[in-house]
Amino acid sequence: MEKFDADKFHIPGRTNASEDRSRGKDAQGGVVLHVTVKPGLPLGTFRQKIKINLNLDNNSVELPIEGNTVSDVEVAGASWDDDHSLLTLAL
């Protein structure tokens, strides 16, 4: 897992979300995270960990996030070979 690049992600938090506490019977609090990927992330698959510090016992939790960055232009169709990045054109 690669080092988290905070410049490439925007993660505003909203704490004590009451609707999230109802999801777990023993939950004492909740946080909603919306992760937005900023421009400039290299093309391809990314795997990151977000470290969250907990208020209850000064421990932290690491949450994995995964995604795939694609180009502004993507080729698709019956004659596209994704494994070889090859487009076959027939006349």
Secondary structure as GFF3:
##gff-version 3
##sequence-region A 1 91
A	DSSP	three_ten_helix	6	8	.	.	.	ID=ss1
A	DSSP	beta_strand	9	10	.	.	.	ID=ss2
A	DSSP	beta_strand	13	15	.	.	.	ID=ss3
A	DSSP	alpha_helix	18	21	.	.	.	ID=ss4
A	DSSP	beta_strand	31	33	.	.	.	ID=ss5
A	DSSP	beta_strand	36	37	.	.	.	ID=ss6
A	DSSP	beta_strand	44	53	.	.	.	ID=ss7
A	DSSP	beta_strand	60	69	.	.	.	ID=ss8
A	DSSP	beta_strand	80	81	.	.	.	ID=ss9
A	DSSP	beta_strand	86	87	.	.	.	ID=ss10
###
